[in-house]
Amino acid sequence: MTETKVCLNCKRTDEQVPLLHLTFKNETQYICPQCLPTLIHKTHLLAEKLPGIELNQNSTE
């Protein structure tokens, strides 16, 4: 049986949207292109979904 691939943020599957493969702390995760900017620019919004992620507060926002 194959693993169901879902976006770590919006939970859509690879049957619904293209997914990008990523690894973090040796765990495989997937994220869709629509949610990728959240991972890049608003990482703090994904902190609960990626435990242990570094929250860099050196933002210019």
Residue pairs with C-beta under 8 A, 6 or more apart in sequence:
4 13
5 13
5 14
5 19
5 30
6 12
6 13
6 14
6 19
6 30
7 13
7 17
7 19
7 30
7 31
7 32
7 35
8 29
8 30
8 31
8 35
8 46
8 49
8 50
9 31
9 32
9 35
9 38
9 39
9 45
9 46
9 49
10 32
10 34
10 35
12 32
13 19
14 30
17 32
17 33
17 34
18 32
18 33
19 30
19 31
19 32
20 30
20 31
20 32
20 33
20 36
21 28
21 29
21 30
22 28
22 29
22 30
22 31
23 29
24 50
24 52
24 53
25 52
29 50
31 39
38 45
38 46
39 46
43 53
43 55
43 56
44 55
46 53
47 53
47 55
